[in-house]
């Protein structure tokens, strides 16, 4: 699993029409670190598995074919406190959530990517 992107990225927003997550992520360059604009089409990372009735991580999953009206929301991290970034959608007619911060979506030197 990747580290929580909400720790190293800021101003994260989701365009529900395109399923693109965007924001500014720290490039990890130590004392000279900077935030750079980045975006990631979540269809390249997520799939809606109708048999399990949930969103799962899968490269090239195209979850947007089954999921609509997606938005971001925050929940409290039950272990460390702080906030966890989550995705909420209506998929195949049912409300579905996905924990983005505990997924394979990662910040690699200031760029949002689908890790593995």
Residue pairs with C-beta under 8 A, 6 or more apart in sequence:
1 102
1 103
1 104
2 103
2 104
2 105
2 106
2 107
2 115
3 106
3 107
4 84
4 85
4 101
4 102
5 12
5 25
5 85
5 100
5 101
5 105
5 106
5 107
5 112
6 12
6 83
6 84
6 85
6 100
6 101
8 25
8 26
8 28
8 107
9 23
9 24
9 25
9 26
9 38
9 107
9 112
10 23
10 24
10 25
10 35
11 23
11 24
12 21
12 22
12 23
12 72
12 85
13 21
13 22
13 23
13 72
14 20
14 21
14 22
14 42
14 70
14 71
14 72
14 87
15 22
16 68
16 69
16 70
16 71
18 41
19 41
19 42
19 43
19 63
19 64
19 67
19 70
20 39
20 40
20 41
20 42
21 39
21 40
21 42
21 72
21 100
21 105
21 112
22 37
22 38
22 39
22 40
22 112
23 37
23 38
23 39
23 112
24 35
24 36
24 37
24 38
25 35
25 36
25 38
25 107
25 110
25 111
25 112
26 33
26 34
26 35
26 107
26 110
27 33
27 34
27 35
27 36
27 109
27 110
28 107
28 109
28 110
29 109
34 110
35 110
36 110
36 111
38 107
38 110
38 111
38 112
39 112
40 105
40 112
40 113
40 114
42 63
42 64
42 70
42 87
42 105
43 60
43 61
43 62
43 63
43 64
44 59
44 60
44 61
44 114
45 57
45 58
45 59
45 61
45 103
45 104
45 105
45 114
46 55
46 56
46 57
46 58
46 61
46 63
46 98
46 103
47 55
47 56
47 57
47 58
47 61
47 62
47 63
48 54
48 55
48 56
48 61
48 63
48 65
48 66
48 67
48 89
48 91
48 92
48 96
49 55
49 56
50 66
50 92
53 91
53 92
53 94
53 96
54 96
54 98
55 63
55 67
55 87
55 89
55 91
55 96
55 97
55 98
57 103
57 104
57 105
57 114
59 114
59 116
63 89
63 91
66 91
66 92
67 89
67 90
67 91
67 92
67 96
68 89
68 90
68 91
69 89
69 90
70 87
70 88
70 89
71 87
71 88
71 89
72 85
72 86
72 87
72 88
72 100
73 86
73 88
74 83
74 84
74 85
74 86
75 83
75 84
75 86
76 82
76 83
76 84
77 83
77 84
84 99
84 100
84 101
84 102
85 99
85 100
85 101
86 97
86 98
86 99
86 100
86 101
87 97
87 98
87 100
88 95
88 96
88 97
88 98
89 95
89 96
89 97
89 98
90 96
104 114
104 115
104 116
105 112
105 113
105 114
105 115
106 112
106 113
106 114
106 115
107 113
108 115
